Amino acid sequence: MNFEILKAEVKRIINEAAKSRDEKLEQICQLLSDRVPYYDWVGFYFANHETKTLHLGPYIGAATDHTIIPFGKGICGQVAVSNENFVVPDVQAQDNYIACSFTVKSEIVVPLFVNGENIGQIDIDSNVLDPFTAADERFLEFVNQEVATLFV
């Protein structure tokens, strides 16, 4: 997977003046879903720090019932608390996993920081066991750095 090519496309989407923030986020989700074969569900969750909940934003993939997730619950909820990337090679081996679909085998969640505050995250589910590498983490950190510019 050539993440360098995708980085340029992410930057192009971020810089499109005519699109709203949500349109740009959905377009990024679509790009990642289309171009990375093992990114089967791609979406953003955003934090409400008052209620300590995450709220589903733009996404591409199967519909989910998990539109609001309490901090600490599931992989996304744990990242809201830890402020650290969380790679799950096998969701079956994870105690605090919220099952979205029986086809999901692995997950990666990378927090999204704006001015040092965790405002949300990008969440990716894969129907492949253990596909995520350090290169995926670095790429998704880059994506979130670019997305953060939409919030300042």
GUDONU-47385 format. One record per residue (C-alpha): x, z, y; residue number from 1; residue in three letters; chain. Coordinates in Angstrom, 1 decimal, always signed. Each point is the difference from the previous one (the first is absolute). Example, Ala and Ser with C-alpha at 12.3 -4.5 7.8 and 13.67 -1.06 7.14 Angstrom:
! GUDONU-47385
       xx       zz       yy   resi   resn   chain
    +12.3     +7.8     -4.5      1    ALA       A
     +1.4     -0.7     +3.4      2    SER       A
***
This chain:
! GUDONU-47385
       xx       zz       yy   resi   resn   chain
     +0.0     +0.0     +0.0      1    MET       A
     +1.4     -1.0     +3.4      2    ASN       A
     -1.1     +2.7     +2.3      3    PHE       A
     +2.1     -1.5     +2.9      4    GLU       A
     -2.4     -2.9     +0.2      5    ILE       A
     -3.0     +2.3     -0.1      6    LEU       A
     +1.5     +2.1     +2.8      7    LYS       A
     +0.0     -3.0     +2.3      8    ALA       A
     -3.6     -0.7     -0.9      9    GLU       A
     -1.0     +3.7     +0.7     10    VAL       A
     +1.7     -0.2     +3.4     11    LYS       A
     -1.9     -3.2     +0.7     12    ARG       A
     -3.3     +1.6     -0.8     13    ILE       A
     +0.8     +3.1     +2.1     14    ILE       A
     +0.8     -2.2     +3.0     15    ASN       A
     -3.2     -2.1     -0.1     16    GLU       A
     -1.6     +0.8     +3.3     17    ALA       A
     -3.5     -1.4     -0.7     18    ALA       A
     -0.7     +2.4     -3.0     19    LYS       A
     -1.2     +3.5     +0.0     20    SER       A
     +1.9     +2.8     -1.6     21    ARG       A
     -2.3     +0.1     -3.1     22    ASP       A
     +0.2     -3.8     -0.3     23    GLU       A
     +3.8     +0.3     -0.1     24    LYS       A
     +0.0     +2.8     -2.5     25    LEU       A
     -2.4     -1.9     -2.3     26    GLU       A
     +2.2     -3.1     +0.4     27    GLN       A
     +3.1     +2.0     -1.0     28    ILE       A
     -1.9     +1.4     -3.1     29    CYS       A
     -1.0     -3.6     -0.9     30    GLN       A
     +3.6     -1.2     +0.4     31    LEU       A
     +1.4     +2.7     -2.2     32    LEU       A
     -2.7     -0.4     -2.6     33    SER       A
     +0.5     -3.8     -0.1     34    ASP       A
     +3.8     -0.1     +0.0     35    ARG       A
     +1.0     +3.0     -2.1     36    VAL       A
     -1.3     -0.6     -3.5     37    PRO       A
     -0.2     +3.7     -1.0     38    TYR       A
     -1.7     +1.1     +3.2     39    TYR       A
     -3.6     +0.0     -1.3     40    ASP       A
     -1.7     +2.3     +2.6     41    TRP       A
     +1.5     +0.4     +3.4     42    VAL       A
     -1.5     +2.1     +2.7     43    GLY       A
     +0.5     +2.4     +2.9     44    PHE       A
     -1.4     +3.6     +0.3     45    TYR       A
     +0.0     +1.8     +3.3     46    PHE       A
     +0.2     +3.7     +0.6     47    ALA       A
     -2.5     +2.2     +1.8     48    ASN       A
     +2.1     +3.1     +0.6     49    HIS       A
     -2.9     +2.1     +1.2     50    GLU       A
     -2.0     -0.4     -3.3     51    THR       A
     +3.2     -0.4     -2.1     52    LYS       A
     -1.3     -3.2     -1.6     53    THR       A
     +1.1     -3.6     -0.4     54    LEU       A
     -2.3     -2.8     +0.8     55    HIS       A
     +0.1     -3.5     -1.6     56    LEU       A
     +1.0     -2.7     +2.5     57    GLY       A
     +0.5     -3.7     -0.7     58    PRO       A
     +0.8     -0.9     -3.6     59    TYR       A
     +0.0     -2.9     -2.5     60    ILE       A
     -1.0     +0.5     -3.6     61    GLY       A
     -2.8     +1.4     -2.1     62    ALA       A
     -2.5     +2.2     +1.8     63    ALA       A
     +0.7     +3.7     -0.1     64    THR       A
     -2.2     +3.1     +0.2     65    ASP       A
     +3.0     +1.9     +1.5     66    HIS       A
     -0.6     -0.7     +3.6     67    THR       A
     +0.7     +3.6     +1.1     68    ILE       A
     +2.7     +2.1     -1.8     69    ILE       A
     +0.8     +3.6     +0.8     70    PRO       A
     +3.6     +0.8     +0.9     71    PHE       A
     +1.7     +1.2     -3.2     72    GLY       A
     -2.3     -1.9     -2.4     73    LYS       A
     +1.3     -2.9     -2.0     74    GLY       A
     +3.2     -1.9     +0.9     75    ILE       A
     -1.2     -1.0     +3.5     76    CYS       A
     -1.0     +3.6     +0.8     77    GLY       A
     +3.3     +1.3     -1.2     78    GLN       A
     +1.9     -2.5     +2.2     79    VAL       A
     -2.1     +1.2     +3.0     80    ALA       A
     +1.4     +3.5     -0.6     81    VAL       A
     +3.6     -0.8     -1.2     82    SER       A
     +0.7     -2.8     +2.6     83    ASN       A
     +2.1     -1.7     -2.7     84    GLU       A
     -0.3     -3.1     -2.1     85    ASN       A
     -1.6     +0.5     -3.4     86    PHE       A
     +0.7     -2.5     -2.8     87    VAL       A
     -2.1     +0.5     -3.2     88    VAL       A
     +1.4     -2.2     -2.8     89    PRO       A
     -2.8     +1.0     -2.3     90    ASP       A
     -3.2     +1.4     +1.4     91    VAL       A
     -1.0     +1.4     -3.4     92    GLN       A
     +2.9     +2.4     +0.2     93    ALA       A
     -1.1     +1.4     +3.4     94    GLN       A
     -2.1     +3.1     +0.1     95    ASP       A
     -1.4     -0.4     +3.5     96    ASN       A
     -0.9     -3.7     -0.2     97    TYR       A
     -3.4     -1.2     +1.2     98    ILE       A
     -1.0     -2.9     -2.3     99    ALA       A
     -1.3     -3.0     +1.9    100    CYS       A
     -0.1     -2.5     -2.8    101    SER       A
     +0.9     +0.1     -3.7    102    PHE       A
     +2.3     -3.0     +0.6    103    THR       A
     +2.3     +1.8     +2.4    104    VAL       A
     +3.3     +1.0     -1.8    105    LYS       A
     +2.2     +1.0     +3.0    106    SER       A
     -0.1     +0.8     +3.7    107    GLU       A
     +2.2     +0.2     +3.0    108    ILE       A
     -0.9     +1.8     +3.3    109    VAL       A
     +2.2     -0.1     +3.1    110    VAL       A
     -0.9     +2.1     +3.1    111    PRO       A
     -0.6     -1.6     +3.4    112    LEU       A
     +1.6     +1.8     +2.9    113    PHE       A
     -0.7     -0.5     +3.7    114    VAL       A
     +2.1     +2.1     +2.4    115    ASN       A
     +1.1     +2.2     -3.0    116    GLY       A
     -3.6     +0.8     -1.1    117    GLU       A
     -1.3     -1.2     -3.4    118    ASN       A
     -3.2     -1.9     +1.1    119    ILE       A
     -0.7     -1.6     -3.4    120    GLY       A
     +1.6     -2.0     -2.7    121    GLN       A
     +0.1     -3.2     -1.9    122    ILE       A
     -1.2     +0.3     -3.6    123    ASP       A
     +0.7     -2.6     -2.7    124    ILE       A
     -1.4     +0.1     -3.5    125    ASP       A
     +1.4     -2.2     -2.8    126    SER       A
     -1.4     -1.0     -3.3    127    ASN       A
     +3.6     -0.1     -1.3    128    VAL       A
     +1.8     +3.1     -1.4    129    LEU       A
     +3.0     +1.0     +2.1    130    ASP       A
     +0.5     -3.1     +2.2    131    PRO       A
     +1.1     +1.8     +3.3    132    PHE       A
     +3.7     +0.1     +0.9    133    THR       A
     +2.0     +1.4     +2.9    134    ALA       A
     -0.3     -3.5     +1.6    135    ALA       A
     -3.8     +0.4     +0.0    136    ASP       A
     +0.4     +3.4     +1.8    137    GLU       A
     +2.3     -1.4     +2.6    138    ARG       A
     -2.3     -3.0     +0.6    139    PHE       A
     -3.1     +2.1     +0.4    140    LEU       A
     +1.9     +2.4     +2.3    141    GLU       A
     +0.7     -3.2     +2.1    142    PHE       A
     -3.6     -1.0     -0.1    143    VAL       A
     -1.1     +3.4     +1.2    144    ASN       A
     +2.6     -0.1     +2.8    145    GLN       A
     -1.5     -3.2     +1.2    146    GLU       A
     -3.6     +1.2     -0.4    147    VAL       A
     +0.9     +3.1     +2.0    148    ALA       A
     +0.5     -2.2     +3.1    149    THR       A
     -3.7     -0.7     -0.1    150    LEU       A
     -0.7     +3.6     +0.7    151    PHE       A
     +2.2     +0.7     +3.1    152    VAL       A
***
